[in-house]
Amino acid sequence: MNALIVDDEIYAVKGLRAGVRWERAGIAEVYEAHGAEEARRLLLEREVDILICDIEMPEQSGLELVEWVRAEGLRLETVFLTCHSEFRYAQKALQLGSSDYILKPVIYAELEEVLRGLGARIAERRRGDEESERYQQMAEQWQMQKPLVAERRWNDLLEGRDSADGRWLELTAGAADADPAALSRVRPLLISVENWDKPISERDERVMEFALRKAAEELLLAEHPGAVAEDDRGNGWILLFEGRGALGEEELIGLCDRYRQACRDYFYCKMSVYIGSSVPVAELRGECLGVLLDEYRSVGGGDASVRTSPELRHAGEEREGSPPEAELLEWADLLEREGTSGMKARLAGLVAARQGELAPRTLEIYAYALLQAAYLALHRKGFPAHLLHRWREQGVHAASRSAERFLAWADALLEQIGSLAQSRRAESPVLRQVKAYIAEHLDRDLSREELAEQVYLNPAYLSRLFRKETGKVLTDYILQEKMRAAAARLLGTDESVSEIAAGLGYGNFSYFARLFRKVYGLNPQEYRKQGG
């Protein structure tokens, strides 16, 4: 701690400096001032913890000096020194928050004892200040992290790593600054980018996808509670909280249309928004999987706000013995994410949990559920469904005889799926078909819509699948293939650069040269001259 002695009597100051054992009292530095003006300057320049001040001074009294200290907001302890024992001085000193009042001549041991007591008070105050500052920092950090924490909790729910029990609801509502009752029902909206109007890199595409989610917060969630989230496969979701009331259908469609138009104007993308049904939050994952299935089946893509529902999703598909929709979609998703090992563990757990309750009809339904989940997962990867046809013909009836036979049949089926995926692990048939089509049509511009039509997939789904399996953006891959073909013709033919550019669908020579330099770091003439 540091102390400041203020007294117009120089010898009184020197006496205190020499007579008091400052180190024993916990004082590291002692400053001195011989008047109020000099004291004010030192108090503003130095860190002072204790002010030892004479009350009677000619220019300004010690009481007036301490009034100035309080007005400036300086936090320090004060000990007044005076030759008078009149109560009015002590009363004023107490009103100003003085820590003590000592009569002159000062007994040094008495002052030392007072300073030690003040030291304990200052130390306690400092601890309190440090705690308050630490709590303030933690509060500020929590406020900054809350959106990330909330998005992470939604991500865990969408991926099946967490369940929407009361504790989850309470914690998620706290992170989202929302009423837990509002989260009891949620309507998911899938952001489905069909195409970017301008060529962008993979990194820029991720940045733009983040921007689309932030724009959704501002445009869709400005007046209605909700959250945005991204699942592990890169799907962007807008989650509307409808436990306290829902938007009207026309109002919701209108909001989505305005959002899509804003994204087209400012982010140069053609997109659709797939609107799911309002469901209890515990059923949100199943509804999201259903919306993804709707997007997957929407072969033509589009630029619209698309209303989906379980009724529309399964119109005409109801039949006796069909597995529950949520189970089928959950299993297909599990096969895609974790492979056959995760599915085997799920089935074993299901059978163990329902031991003694599994009738043949139930086992048959589960067998068909597994087959349909396998068809869906394989078809999404581009594998033809007929590869599993024999399992439907030869095994479902036998699999329904007992839980043991069902598990044996399921293990064999999953082994077949695993072998199929392993034999073609380099890339799926869809990707091979897409790459072959690109290689055959390097002489013109290729859009994602055109490529998606060749493999009967939604353009946005194809784009995400391509990036997930190759690590490359589809448009970047097309550019690299065109430039690879250009490089081969530059070194292997006598064609002019303009002829090569035109042969690859580039009517603008300068634009072609810029793209070539982007890939190879040299312009076409330099590349040909240096032999690659």
WOURMO-V591894 format. One line per field, one symbol per residue. psi: psi as a letter, one per 20 degrees, with the letter a starting at -180 (. if undefined). burial: 1 if it has 9 or more other ideal C-beta (glycine too) atoms within 8 Angstrom, else 0. A space follows every 50 residues. Layout:
psi = ???
burial = ???
This chain:
psi = qqqppopioghhghggghhpnghhijphpprqqkrhghggghhhhrophp oopqgoqggprhghghgggghikporqpoqpqipjqhhghggghhjkqhr opqqqpoghghggghgghghgggghggggggggghggggggghhighggg hhhhghghjjirqmahgggggghghjlrphhhihpqoppponohqpiqpq rgghhgghhghhghhhghhhjhjpqarqrprijjppppopojhjqqqqgg ggggghghghgghhghjlqpqqoooaqpqqhhjggghghhhhhgghimgi bamrooprqhghhkpjipqpjqqpghgghggggghggiahghhghggghg ghhkpiiorhhghgghghggghhgggghhhijpphihjghhghihgghhi hrhghghgggggghgggghghhhkhgqrhghggghggghilijrpprhgg ghhhjlqpggggghgghghijqqghhggghgghghgghhhhirjqrhhgg ghijjohoghgghghghhgijqrhgggghik.
burial = 11111111000110011001010011100111111101111110000111 11111010001111111111000001111111000000110111010110 11100101011101110110110010000000000000000000010011 10111111110001000111111011011101111111111111110001 01001001101111111011100111111110011111111110001000 01101111110111001011111111011010111111111111110110 10001101010111000000001011111111111010110111011101 10010001000111111111111111111111101001001100110111 00101111111111111101100100011111111011000100010110 11111011111111111011011111111111101110111000001001 11111100100110111010010100110000
